[in-house]
């Protein structure tokens, strides 16, 4: 991509391009995930935990259960569970932890605490034989290959999809109603493949942002797009160190809108099915006030900086796909700024101490 | 304050200085709040909703119930309830809405939807006779006087305290265990009064930030301090338009730590009781990597930019008090930047359209 500029290719972009293959592997593991879900007895409380990108992955993955609303489901950073919620965990609890390396100190500690309290524990990782697999009642090892960059990209998407599938299965069992999410999930890998064709367009957008000295981003999303907005903000922040944040889409009107007029760009993921029409007015309102907007949407088009996706991107789970253009944006923006996205400052592959 | 510089005093700082009186009024209304809580039958799900600062207030206020973990309690932006969670609301639900004006479009609409589904609704406001009082089953009108600034300050603190009291009462009833939170809450107004004595020190800190051209802030908090970090970030953003965000304290290690080295300041609220000792190392780690830190804590001291509070500030509810120094910081920083904090750009007193 952009070969004429002789951009060195880092691991990060190769990992991103590997996403469809990783998602194929996730969909292939559906039977295994179903078995793990079936092995779990009925629970009154379900906690999903992780750190950093893994926390945002479970925030997305817990969506089908959160929305179901008939069971107590929470997504929390692992540290928050350790510090504040361990008294709420008991033998009536299912705790689902995600750690790419299988070695993240806080997640391991939280899972150990929860097991000690009689909770049933499930651990998602991509590292077979890592510590998490020895700690939990049921490990789920996703066979998506190595992720060479310190930055999580394809693994984020794989954990998001796999935990969402897990939640959908549990949600089906709890409500007794067939969830459409499982079928939606199966369509995700091929849609991810098509999305990669936008790489050049997104690289051009990154170039435009750099030429306009944009160094501040607010990522917005509603419902299942909200964790994606948080993860998009994290991706840009940890690769380029510029100011980013993620917010609920319509919360932007309640205070943060004061920032329109500053040099900043809004990145909006808008995949809302039947409610989208309603939201169109709000997104147009932000544009009307002069906001610079990069929009990723299956239904709204604001012109040049919109990634307008075809109708097959409809459905709640499809919101996950908007992380791919955000990751590509983060990559080209960081490289254009002269950062090495594979070696982010102050960070390591996983945090070993808690 | 700082009279030698002839700073014009805006409504915002007068509202902040009125906080202890507002909190006195909240504590005096404890009997009324208890009656409303007692009138509510037993519920399986409790939703807390609001927009902007009112959303962060209910995120704090729902803490005693969230932590209790034996009932399904969620805090959500009103818009998210309308768009995604209305199917989860039924006659088994209690919905608590907060709106300063009693007229916020999204909150009114969400409450109407919930009533239509048979939920029991409670509405907190400071405007007697406003629309919300006619919509809900039980209105709670806090008699804290007018708030003249568009920016919410004393009303945020009053809503946070009153909804936390409401949650504590419900939590007591659900668990059958005496909660210490109610007694803690009663101590809040006089502690708020003492905190105002730090105004000069905080004004001096704001001056230092301005002289060092700091235009980026990350607010960090854990547990009950997390919503306070979000609200602190919002206060600075909506008065000065600079880049701010709020994050869970230890999530900073999982990605955002890459930003240490940029020109930015961390504002940390750390009121953690017995767990604080443990966190001390992490806060010191951020400082050791060169982060500029403004710390508000009852137990950790990092030197000049620490607001070290005496031991009577221990206890989870006391975390709420850290919003007062953050509001004062936002005020002096905005005024020092030449902004009018009473007339934030693009914002109005409440949003009338959804």
Interface residues (C-beta under 8 A of the other chain):
Chain A: X45 X51 X52 X53 X55 X66 X67 X68 X69 X70 X71 X72 X74 X77 X79 X80 X83 X84 X85 X87 X88 X89 X106 X216 X222 X223 X226 X233 X234 X237 X238 X239 X241 X242 X243 X244 X245 X248 X249 X250 X251 X253 X254 X255 X256 X257 X258 X259 X260 X261 X262 X264 X272 X275 X279 X289 X344 X345 X346 X347 X351
Chain B: X45 X51 X52 X53 X55 X66 X67 X68 X69 X70 X71 X72 X74 X77 X79 X80 X83 X84 X85 X87 X88 X89 X106 X216 X222 X223 X226 X233 X234 X237 X238 X239 X241 X242 X243 X244 X245 X248 X249 X250 X251 X253 X254 X255 X256 X257 X258 X259 X260 X261 X262 X264 X272 X275 X279 X289 X344 X345 X346 X347 X351
